[in-house]
Amino acid sequence: MDKNKFALTPPMGWNSYDYYDTTVTEEQVKANAEYMAEHLKKYGWEYIIIDIEWYSNDAGTRREEYQYIPFGDDEMDEYGRFWPSPNRFPSSVGGDGFKPLADYIHDLGLKFGIHIMRGIPRQAAHNHCKVLGTDVTADQVADPSSICGWNPDMYGVRATEAGQAYYDSIISLYADWGVDFIKCDDICDSWLYRDIPQMPFSGWEETKMLHRAIEKSGRDIVLSLSPGPAHIDRAREYCKYANMWRITDDLWDQWDLIKNMFVRCEIWQDHVREGCFPDCDMLPVGKLGKGFGQEWDCRLTKEEQKTMMTLWCMFRSPLMIGAELTMLDEWTIHLLTNSELLALMGETRKGVQIMRDEKQAVWKNTDSETGELAIALFNLSDEIREISVALIEIDPEKAEGQYTLYDIWDRTQAATVEGRITATVPAHGVVVYKLS
């Protein structure tokens, strides 16, 4: 199995976290999958991801106190492997786990994914659960000194033969269920161990263990690493052992977070390649937040949402929608289904930043086969402004030409003037041109 042959382009899908937090149910997952199949699949959207604590029976019941209840009521088998909560995912009853739900999603022509936490359940270690296929128990593979700073569910797994056996056992189970995508959390970065050199972060070794387990499973499973910010000095390792990795902490609908992504994309632009995608995080659009106790509409302006969507596509980040899909309005649907913008994510495309300062940024996205070129002029300032870039800065071979400019968002035409591309761009907005 070659991990770079089944994730040729950035994965695109829906993730339950931004709307449901820890509380999503089977009925809600199916509703979003059905919507995607009917309305979004033809544009390339295909993954349905169940995010954190799908194994928790009491998730969300003490939300004012805890996002993740310490030693809560979690479903787990005799081998220390989490199981879907039966009251939230009734088709899992009878020992089938997520297979019935995965089959349902596959029948819609979509792909199925789940979130997991790095490590082994603390409860499995305390109960001395047996590790499948070994004579070792969970307490012997658990590393109590390796924990997550924000979620109390897990201990780290020691990098031993028995530790590998535990990871093999969970990935084999997920493969049997039909899982196509795994988002592993507390593994890409850890603020808890970042500045403690005498306590190296075990997530680096556990990433390799997960990768080995996926290879052994024989199933094509995209491995996504969270949270960020990812460490640029580990770019080679991320690409070797995973398909995507978060370059930011959780991204929400705030302009300062979107603006900061221009810095992060500049740092990571040279590490985007077939099967390896630095991840700008989810798209916090549409209806958000119900599972957090307050439902709200995306707080970004329409111009800011277009800027976010454009940067993600120019850079070629994975795209994961955070909204409740069944409640999308027409404008947000248009935002997510701009075929010409989404085409910039293609297998032969490459995004590069041309310039950036505090007030503006310019990116180009080139097709290596056809030579087709797209230019995005971003206004990062708080006022409308004219942004201009010389053709020679974009491509020296085009410096002497005269070109028609097609606006990907507005579907209008303009032209280069005296060897420059110039546009008046709204505050926090963007203009994206295709050159012809």
C-alpha positions as CSV (number, residue, x, y, z in Angstrom):
1,M,0.0,0.0,0.0
2,D,1.3,3.4,-1.0
3,K,-0.2,6.2,1.0
4,N,0.5,8.7,-1.8
5,K,-1.7,6.9,-4.3
6,F,-5.1,7.2,-2.6
7,A,-4.9,10.8,-1.5
8,L,-3.7,12.4,-4.7
9,T,-5.5,15.7,-4.0
10,P,-6.5,17.4,-0.7
11,P,-9.3,15.5,1.0
12,M,-12.7,17.3,1.0
13,G,-15.5,16.6,3.4
14,W,-17.6,17.4,6.4
15,N,-16.6,17.1,10.1
16,S,-19.1,17.0,13.0
17,Y,-17.1,19.1,15.5
18,D,-17.8,22.7,14.7
19,Y,-21.6,22.2,15.0
20,Y,-22.0,19.2,17.3
21,D,-18.9,19.2,19.5
22,T,-19.0,15.8,21.3
23,T,-22.7,15.1,20.8
24,V,-23.3,14.0,17.2
25,T,-25.7,11.0,16.7
26,E,-26.1,8.4,14.0
27,E,-29.3,10.1,12.7
28,Q,-27.5,13.5,12.4
29,V,-24.5,11.9,10.6
30,K,-26.8,10.2,8.1
31,A,-28.7,13.5,7.5
32,N,-25.4,15.3,6.7
33,A,-24.2,12.4,4.5
34,E,-27.4,12.4,2.5
35,Y,-27.2,16.1,2.0
36,M,-23.6,15.8,0.8
37,A,-24.4,13.0,-1.6
38,E,-27.2,15.0,-3.1
39,H,-25.8,18.5,-3.2
40,L,-22.0,18.5,-2.8
41,K,-20.6,15.2,-4.0
42,K,-20.4,16.3,-7.6
43,Y,-18.1,19.1,-6.6
44,G,-15.6,16.8,-5.0
45,W,-16.9,16.7,-1.4
46,E,-16.8,13.0,-0.2
47,Y,-15.7,12.5,3.4
48,I,-18.1,12.2,6.4
49,I,-16.1,12.5,9.6
50,I,-17.4,11.8,13.1
51,D,-15.3,13.8,15.5
52,I,-14.3,13.5,19.1
53,E,-15.8,11.1,21.8
54,W,-18.2,9.0,19.6
55,Y,-17.6,6.4,22.3
56,S,-19.0,8.5,25.1
57,N,-22.5,7.7,26.4
58,D,-22.7,10.9,28.6
59,A,-21.0,13.4,26.2
60,G,-22.4,16.8,26.5
61,T,-24.4,16.1,29.7
62,R,-22.1,18.3,31.9
63,R,-21.0,20.8,29.3
64,E,-21.0,23.7,31.7
65,E,-18.4,21.9,33.7
66,Y,-16.5,19.8,31.2
67,Q,-16.1,19.5,27.5
68,Y,-14.7,16.0,28.1
69,I,-15.9,14.3,31.3
70,P,-13.1,12.7,33.3
71,F,-13.6,9.0,33.5
72,G,-17.0,9.3,31.9
73,D,-19.3,6.6,30.8
74,D,-17.4,5.3,27.8
75,E,-18.0,2.2,25.6
76,M,-15.0,-0.1,25.5
77,D,-14.4,-3.7,24.7
78,E,-12.4,-6.3,26.6
79,Y,-9.3,-5.4,24.7
80,G,-9.3,-1.7,25.7
81,R,-10.7,-0.5,22.4
82,F,-13.4,2.2,22.3
83,W,-16.7,1.3,20.8
84,P,-19.5,3.5,19.4
85,S,-22.0,4.7,22.1
86,P,-25.0,2.5,21.5
87,N,-27.6,5.1,22.5
88,R,-26.0,7.6,20.0
89,F,-25.2,5.0,17.3
90,P,-27.9,2.3,17.6
91,S,-26.7,0.4,14.5
92,S,-23.5,-0.5,16.5
93,V,-25.5,-2.7,18.8
94,G,-24.7,-6.4,18.4
95,G,-21.0,-6.1,17.9
96,D,-20.9,-4.5,14.4
97,G,-19.4,-1.2,15.6
98,F,-19.4,1.5,12.9
99,K,-19.7,-1.0,10.0
100,P,-23.4,-0.5,9.4
101,L,-23.0,3.3,9.4
102,A,-19.9,3.1,7.2
103,D,-21.8,0.8,4.8
104,Y,-24.6,3.3,4.6
105,I,-22.3,6.1,3.8
106,H,-20.4,4.0,1.3
107,D,-23.7,3.2,-0.4
108,L,-24.2,6.9,-0.9
109,G,-20.9,7.0,-2.8
110,L,-19.1,8.7,0.0
111,K,-16.2,7.9,2.4
112,F,-16.3,7.4,6.2
113,G,-14.0,8.7,8.8
114,I,-13.6,8.9,12.6
115,H,-11.7,11.0,15.2
116,I,-9.4,9.2,17.7
117,M,-7.2,10.4,20.5
118,R,-3.5,9.4,20.6
119,G,-2.9,6.6,23.1
120,I,-4.8,3.9,25.0
121,P,-7.8,4.6,27.3
122,R,-6.8,5.3,30.9
123,Q,-9.7,3.1,32.0
124,A,-8.3,0.2,29.9
125,A,-5.0,0.6,31.8
126,H,-6.7,0.8,35.2
127,N,-8.8,-2.3,34.4
128,H,-5.7,-4.2,33.1
129,C,-7.5,-5.0,29.8
130,K,-5.7,-7.5,27.7
131,V,-4.0,-6.3,24.5
132,L,-5.5,-8.3,21.6
133,G,-3.1,-11.0,20.3
134,T,-0.6,-10.7,23.2
135,D,-0.2,-11.8,26.8
136,V,0.3,-8.2,27.8
137,T,-2.2,-5.9,29.5
138,A,-3.0,-2.3,28.8
139,D,-1.3,-1.0,31.9
140,Q,2.0,-2.4,30.6
141,V,1.8,-0.5,27.3
142,A,0.4,2.7,28.8
143,D,2.7,5.5,29.6
144,P,1.1,7.5,32.4
145,S,3.7,10.3,32.0
146,S,2.4,11.0,28.5
147,I,-1.0,12.6,28.6
148,C,-3.1,15.1,26.8
149,G,-3.3,18.6,28.4
150,W,-6.9,19.1,27.4
151,N,-8.6,15.7,27.2
152,P,-8.5,13.2,30.1
153,D,-9.4,10.0,28.2
154,M,-6.0,8.6,27.3
155,Y,-2.4,7.6,28.3
156,G,0.3,7.6,25.7
157,V,1.4,4.2,24.3
158,R,5.0,3.0,24.8
159,A,7.0,2.4,21.6
160,T,7.4,-1.3,22.3
161,E,6.3,-4.5,20.4
162,A,3.2,-4.7,22.7
163,G,2.5,-1.0,22.2
164,Q,2.6,-1.6,18.4
165,A,0.2,-4.5,18.9
166,Y,-2.3,-2.2,20.6
167,Y,-2.2,0.2,17.7
168,D,-2.4,-2.7,15.2
169,S,-5.5,-4.0,17.1
170,I,-7.5,-0.7,16.9
171,I,-6.6,0.0,13.2
172,S,-7.5,-3.6,12.2
173,L,-10.9,-3.0,13.9
174,Y,-11.4,0.3,12.1
175,A,-10.4,-1.3,8.8
176,D,-13.0,-4.0,9.4
177,W,-15.6,-1.3,10.1
178,G,-14.8,0.3,6.7
179,V,-13.1,3.4,8.0
180,D,-11.5,5.5,5.2
181,F,-10.1,8.4,7.2
182,I,-8.7,8.8,10.7
183,K,-8.2,12.1,12.4
184,C,-5.8,11.5,15.3
185,D,-5.7,14.2,17.9
186,D,-3.0,15.2,20.5
187,I,-0.3,13.9,18.1
188,C,0.7,16.7,15.7
189,D,1.6,19.1,18.5
190,S,1.5,19.2,22.3
191,W,1.7,22.4,24.3
192,L,2.1,20.2,27.5
193,Y,5.6,18.9,26.4
194,R,6.7,21.6,24.1
195,D,9.2,23.2,26.4
196,I,10.2,20.2,28.5
197,P,13.3,18.7,26.9
198,Q,13.7,16.0,29.5
199,M,10.2,14.7,28.6
200,P,10.1,14.2,24.8
201,F,6.7,14.1,23.3
202,S,5.7,10.5,22.6
203,G,3.4,11.6,19.8
204,W,6.4,11.5,17.3
205,E,6.8,7.7,17.9
206,E,3.1,7.1,18.1
207,T,2.6,8.7,14.6
208,K,5.0,6.0,13.3
209,M,3.1,3.3,15.1
210,L,-0.2,4.4,13.6
211,H,1.4,4.5,10.1
212,R,2.7,1.0,10.5
213,A,-0.7,-0.2,11.7
214,I,-2.4,1.3,8.7
215,E,0.1,-0.3,6.4
216,K,-0.5,-3.7,8.1
217,S,-4.3,-3.3,7.8
218,G,-4.2,-3.4,4.0
219,R,-6.9,-0.7,3.8
220,D,-6.4,2.7,2.2
221,I,-6.9,5.0,5.2
222,V,-6.1,8.7,5.2
223,L,-4.2,9.7,8.3
224,S,-4.8,13.2,9.5
225,L,-2.8,14.6,12.5
226,S,-4.1,17.2,14.9
227,P,-3.9,19.7,16.5
228,G,-1.4,22.3,15.4
229,P,0.6,24.2,14.9
230,A,2.7,21.5,13.2
231,H,6.5,21.8,13.6
232,I,8.1,22.9,10.3
233,D,11.3,21.1,11.3
234,R,9.3,17.8,11.2
235,A,7.8,18.4,7.8
236,R,9.6,15.4,6.3
237,E,8.3,13.1,9.0
238,Y,4.7,14.4,8.7
239,C,4.8,13.7,5.0
240,K,6.4,10.3,5.5
241,Y,3.9,9.0,8.0
242,A,0.7,10.9,7.4
243,N,-1.4,12.4,4.6
244,M,-2.4,15.7,6.3
245,W,-1.3,17.6,9.4
246,R,-2.7,20.7,11.1
247,I,-0.6,23.9,10.8
248,T,-2.8,25.8,13.2
249,D,-4.6,25.3,16.5
250,D,-8.4,25.1,16.2
251,L,-9.5,27.7,13.7
252,W,-12.8,29.5,14.3
253,D,-14.7,32.3,12.6
254,Q,-12.5,35.2,13.6
255,W,-10.7,37.5,11.1
256,D,-7.5,37.6,13.1
257,L,-7.2,33.8,12.8
258,I,-7.8,33.9,9.1
259,K,-5.3,36.6,8.6
260,N,-2.7,34.7,10.5
261,M,-3.1,31.7,8.1
262,F,-1.3,33.7,5.4
263,V,1.9,33.5,7.6
264,R,1.4,29.8,8.1
265,C,0.7,29.1,4.5
266,E,3.9,31.0,3.5
267,I,5.9,28.8,5.9
268,W,4.4,25.5,4.6
269,Q,3.8,26.2,0.9
270,D,6.8,24.1,-0.3
271,H,5.6,21.0,1.5
272,V,2.3,20.5,-0.4
273,R,2.5,17.5,-2.6
274,E,0.8,14.4,-3.7
275,G,-0.5,12.6,-0.7
276,C,0.9,15.1,1.7
277,F,-1.1,18.2,2.7
278,P,-0.5,20.8,5.4
279,D,-3.9,21.4,6.8
280,C,-5.4,24.9,7.4
281,D,-8.2,23.3,9.5
282,M,-11.9,23.3,9.0
283,L,-14.1,25.8,7.3
284,P,-16.2,27.5,10.1
285,V,-19.1,28.5,7.8
286,G,-22.8,28.3,8.0
287,K,-24.5,27.3,11.3
288,L,-22.1,26.5,14.1
289,G,-21.9,25.7,17.8
290,K,-25.0,23.9,18.8
291,G,-23.1,21.2,20.8
292,F,-21.2,24.0,22.6
293,G,-24.5,25.3,24.0
294,Q,-25.0,28.2,21.6
295,E,-25.9,28.0,18.0
296,W,-24.6,30.9,15.8
297,D,-24.2,31.9,12.2
298,C,-20.6,32.3,10.9
299,R,-19.2,35.5,12.2
300,L,-17.0,36.2,9.3
301,T,-18.2,38.6,6.7
302,K,-18.9,37.3,3.2
303,E,-15.7,38.9,1.9
304,E,-13.7,37.2,4.8
305,Q,-15.3,33.8,4.0
306,K,-14.3,34.2,0.3
307,T,-10.8,35.1,1.4
308,M,-10.6,32.0,3.6
309,M,-12.0,29.7,0.9
310,T,-9.7,31.2,-1.7
311,L,-6.5,30.9,0.4
312,W,-7.3,27.3,1.3
313,C,-7.8,26.4,-2.4
314,M,-4.8,28.4,-3.7
315,F,-2.6,26.8,-1.1
316,R,-4.3,23.4,-1.6
317,S,-5.2,22.7,2.0
318,P,-7.7,19.9,2.8
319,L,-11.2,21.2,3.0
320,M,-13.5,20.1,5.8
321,I,-16.9,21.9,6.3
322,G,-17.8,22.6,9.9
323,A,-21.4,23.6,9.4
324,E,-24.6,21.6,9.8
325,L,-25.0,20.8,6.1
326,T,-28.8,20.5,6.2
327,M,-29.1,24.2,7.2
328,L,-26.8,25.7,4.6
329,D,-28.1,28.9,3.0
330,E,-27.8,29.6,-0.8
331,W,-24.9,31.9,-0.4
332,T,-22.8,29.4,1.6
333,I,-23.6,26.7,-0.9
334,H,-22.3,29.0,-3.6
335,L,-19.2,29.6,-1.5
336,L,-18.5,25.8,-1.3
337,T,-19.4,24.8,-4.8
338,N,-17.4,27.2,-7.0
339,S,-16.1,24.6,-9.4
340,E,-13.4,26.9,-10.9
341,L,-12.0,27.7,-7.5
342,L,-12.1,24.1,-6.4
343,A,-10.2,23.2,-9.6
344,L,-7.2,24.9,-8.1
345,M,-7.0,21.9,-5.7
346,G,-6.3,19.5,-8.6
347,E,-3.5,16.9,-8.9
348,T,-1.3,19.0,-11.2
349,R,-1.8,22.3,-9.4
350,K,0.8,24.2,-7.3
351,G,0.2,27.3,-5.1
352,V,2.9,29.9,-4.3
353,Q,2.9,33.2,-2.5
354,I,4.2,36.1,-4.6
355,M,4.3,38.7,-1.9
356,R,2.8,39.6,1.5
357,D,2.8,42.4,3.9
358,E,0.4,43.6,6.6
359,K,-2.0,45.1,4.1
360,Q,-2.0,42.7,1.2
361,A,-0.9,39.3,-0.2
362,V,-0.7,37.9,-3.7
363,W,-0.7,34.2,-4.5
364,K,-0.5,32.3,-7.8
365,N,-1.7,28.8,-8.6
366,T,-0.3,27.0,-11.7
367,D,-1.3,23.9,-13.5
368,S,2.0,22.1,-14.3
369,E,0.5,20.3,-17.3
370,T,-1.6,23.0,-19.1
371,G,0.2,26.1,-17.8
372,E,-3.1,27.6,-16.7
373,L,-2.5,30.3,-14.1
374,A,-4.7,31.8,-11.4
375,I,-3.8,34.9,-9.4
376,A,-5.4,35.9,-6.1
377,L,-5.1,39.5,-4.8
378,F,-5.9,39.6,-1.1
379,N,-6.7,42.8,0.8
380,L,-5.7,42.1,4.4
381,S,-6.4,45.7,5.5
382,D,-9.5,47.2,7.1
383,E,-10.2,49.5,4.1
384,I,-10.9,49.0,0.4
385,R,-7.7,49.3,-1.5
386,E,-6.2,48.9,-5.0
387,I,-3.8,46.0,-5.3
388,S,-1.4,45.6,-8.2
389,V,1.2,43.1,-9.2
390,A,3.5,43.0,-12.3
391,L,3.3,40.1,-14.6
392,I,7.1,39.7,-14.5
393,E,6.8,39.0,-10.7
394,I,4.3,36.2,-11.5
395,D,6.0,34.6,-14.5
396,P,8.8,36.2,-16.4
397,E,7.7,34.4,-19.6
398,K,4.4,36.3,-19.5
399,A,5.9,39.8,-18.8
400,E,5.5,41.1,-22.4
401,G,2.0,39.7,-23.0
402,Q,-1.5,41.1,-22.9
403,Y,-3.9,38.9,-21.1
404,T,-7.6,38.6,-20.4
405,L,-8.5,38.2,-16.7
406,Y,-11.5,36.2,-15.7
407,D,-12.8,36.8,-12.2
408,I,-13.5,33.3,-10.6
409,W,-15.9,34.7,-8.0
410,D,-17.8,37.4,-10.0
411,R,-17.5,35.8,-13.4
412,T,-16.6,39.1,-15.0
413,Q,-13.7,39.9,-17.3
414,A,-10.9,42.5,-17.1
415,A,-7.5,42.8,-18.8
416,T,-3.9,43.4,-17.9
417,V,-2.7,47.0,-18.3
418,E,0.9,47.8,-19.1
419,G,2.1,44.4,-17.8
420,R,0.3,44.5,-14.5
421,I,-2.8,42.9,-12.9
422,T,-4.7,45.5,-10.9
423,A,-7.9,45.3,-9.0
424,T,-9.9,47.3,-6.4
425,V,-10.4,44.8,-3.5
426,P,-12.9,45.2,-0.6
427,A,-11.6,45.2,3.0
428,H,-10.6,41.7,4.1
429,G,-11.6,40.5,0.6
430,V,-10.1,38.9,-2.5
431,V,-10.2,39.0,-6.3
432,V,-9.1,35.8,-8.1
433,Y,-8.3,35.9,-11.8
434,K,-7.6,33.2,-14.4
435,L,-5.3,34.4,-17.1
436,S,-5.9,33.7,-20.7
